[in-house]
Amino acid sequence: MATALVVRGQDNFADTVVSYVAGVNYGTDLYASHDPTYQNPSVALGAPTTSATIGVPAAGTSQICVINAGGELTLGFNTPIANDPTDHAGGMDFTIFGNDFFIGGSPISGTYDHPGLTVWVSQNDVNFYELDVPNNYGADDSFPTEGSGNPLLPVNPSLTLSSFVGQTDAQALSLYNGSAGGASFSISWAVDANGNPVDLSSINEIEIEGASNTAGLATTAVNAYGLVDAVARVEDVPEPATMGLFCAGVAFFGLGRWRRGKS
């Protein structure tokens, strides 16, 4: 099934569904895998679900779209995402929000996630390159979504899911440092079919694929499918000169208040 649905003017989030194939589901016990009401790709456009928390994820049919084994969801940005690890926060370029969540709460004992969703990127709508992720995570098995956070700010990439085991929810959110979580990616991780790095200056499409090798997936529920809530570009880090002007302005404003107080 191929569609082209432009529903947002604000380009911090995916604007268009380029194509979608649900893939092959496994067993009626996998609620989202076999339920056709979770096969609506337009719900992956726009911002992530604001009501989601690190312990209670986006789960409604109007919030997440399923990608089963052999399936794919390709989303487009009207304004390309630049490959800019220097100026983008955390060295990341975009973030994918899914359905994973922390288990336990206080303390956190682990993560319920859906590994196996690979991420591909394109700058010309024709050639797609897989991202060779250093820590080998996918689109729906990284940091759970915290809807009250900033979706354009990635979690510190030096952290891993194991960093949160034993933490309370409050401590985990402190580590998030204002981020909305999600799985963040760098375009500089793109490789060709031979595993060689590919230099892409920018991208305008992101493809999320379900595992093509279906052997054994029927017996492992969490590996049989994954879910996508939204895709967001990563915000720019303020340039030192900009921060200097901002700080100077704050100092000047404060000095003026002090002088008026002295008078």
N, C-alpha and C positions, 0 to 999 in steps of 0.2 A: 504494500500500500504506500503510495507516495502522495504527499500533500504539500501545500505551501500556504501557511497561515501566518500572516503578519498581524500581531495583536497588540504590540507595544510600541510607543514612541521613544520611551526611555531606553537607551541602549546599554545599560549596565548589565542587562540580562538577555538571554537568548530571545531573538525576535521572531524566528521563523522555524517551523517544522519542515525540513527538507525531505525527509523520508522516514518511514517507520515500518518495521516488520516485527511482529510480536515474538516469533520464534516458537519452539516446541515446548509445551508444558509437560510437567511430570506429576501425575497423581492428584487426586481431588483434595488431599490434605494440604496442598500448597495453595492457600487461598488466593493470593494475587497471581500466581502462575496460571491457573486455569480459568480465572474469572475474567470474562471479556470486558467487564466494566472498568478494569484496570488497564485496558488497552487504548487509552485516549492520549495520544502524544501531546496534544495542545496544553495539557496541565503542566508540562515541563517548561512552558514559556513563562517569562516574568520572574518575579522574586520568589525565594523559597518560602515555605509555610511559616508564618510568624508565630503560630501557636505551638510549633514543635519545640520540644526541650531535649536535653541530652539523655533523658530517661524515657520520654514518651515521644516517639518520632511521628513525622507525617505519615498517615496511614490511610486516609480516605481516598475514594476513587476520584475525587476532584483535586487531589494533591500529588499523587504519584502515578508514574507510568511504568508498567512492567516490561522488562526485556528478558526473554527466556533464552535458553541455549539456541544458538543459530539465529537469533534476532538482532536487530540493530535500531538505534534511534540517532538520527542526524539532525542537529540543530544549527541554525545559522545566525550570525550577527550582522546587522546592517552596516555597522562600523567595525572594521577589522580589529582584532586583538593583536597588539604589537608584541613581538618577542623582545621583552625588555627586563631581564632579570636584575639589572642594576637599579632601575627606577621603580619597579613594581615591588610592593610590600612582600617581604620574605623571599624575594627572588622568584615568586610564582607569577603566573599570568592569568589563570582562571581557576575556578572552583566548581566542583559538581556536588550537589546536595542530594542525598538519598534517604534511605529508610533505616540505617543502622542506629543503635542506641546502646548506652552503657547499662550493664546489668548490676543490680545490687543497690546502688545509690549511696548508702553510707555504711560501710565503704563500698566503692565500686569494685566488683570482682572480675569484670571482663566486659566484652563487647559482643552484642548480637549483630552480625553483619552478613553480607552477601558477597563473598569473593568471586572473582571470575569475570567481571565486566571490564574489558580492555578499552582504552581510550585512543582514538585516532584523530588526526587533525589535517586540514587542507587549507591552502591559500588560493586555490584556483578552481575549486568545486569539482575537480577531476581526480587529482592525485592525492591519496590519503596516506599518512605515515603514522605508524603506531608510536606511542610514547613509551620509551624504555624507562620505567619508573625505578629510581634507585632502591627504594624500600619495597618494591613489588606489590604495592597496593593498587586497587582498582577504583572504579567510580562509586561503589557503594560499600566500601569496607575501610573507611578511614574515620575521621573525627565526626561524631554525631552532631546533628544540627541543633543549634540553640537559636530559636527564632527571634529572640530579643536582641541578639548581637548584630554586628555589622557584617553583612554577607560579602562585602567587598574586601574585607580584611582576613587574610588566612591565619590559621593557627600557626604558631612558631614551628617551622619545618624541622627544627632539631628535636621536637617531641615526637614520640610514637604512641600508639595505643597503650603500650605497657607502662608509659609514664603516668597513666591515670589509675592504674590498679592500686587499690588501697586508699585512694583519695575519697573524700566526701564530695557531694555534688558542688558544694560551695568552693571547695579547693580546686575542683576540676575547672569550674568557671573562672577562677582566678588565673589558672594556667591558660585559659582561652584568651584572657586579656582583652575582652571586648569583641572577639571574633564570633561569628555565627557558626564556626566549624566547617565541616565539609571536607572533601578530598581535593586538595589543590595540586595544580600541575604546572610545569614549565614547558613552553614550546621548544626550548632548547634540548629536550629529551627525545625529540623526533628522530627516528631511524628508518632506513629503507629496508627492503625485504632481506637484505644481507646483513642487517644489523649495523650498517654504517651510519654515522651521524648525518643528518640533513639540516642544512642551514635555511631556516624559514624566517623571513623578516616579520611576518605577521600571518594570521589565519582568519578566515571568516566562517569556517564550519568545523564543528566538533562531532565526531561519530562515536557512539558508545555501543560496543558489541558484546553480545552474550557469547559464552564459550562455544566454539564450533565443534570441539570434541565432546560428544555427549556420553561417552563411556563412563558408566558408574554414577552419573548424576542422579538417576532415579532413586538411588538409595541414600543420597545426602541432600536433605531438603534445602539447607542454606546455600548450597553450591548450585542449585538448579536454576536460579533466576536472580535478577537484581532489579532495583527500582530507582527511578530518577525523579526528583522533585523540581530541580532548577539547575541552571548553569549561570554563573556570574563572572564577569571580568574582575581582576584584582585591581584595587585602587593604587594610584601613584604615591610614592613616598615624597613628601615635601622636599624641594631642593634646599640645600643649606642657605642659599641667598634669600629664598623666600622665608625660611624660618628666621633668618637674621632680621629681616625687615619686620616680621611679625613681632619678634621679641623687642625690637627697638620701639615699635609702636606701643606695645604694652608698657614698656618702661617710661616712655614719654607721657602716656596717659596717666600713669601712676604718679609721676613727678608733678604733673599739673594739679592733680588732686591734693598732693601733699602741700604744694605751695598755697593753694586756696585755703587749706586747713590752717596753715601757719598765719595767713592773713586774718 
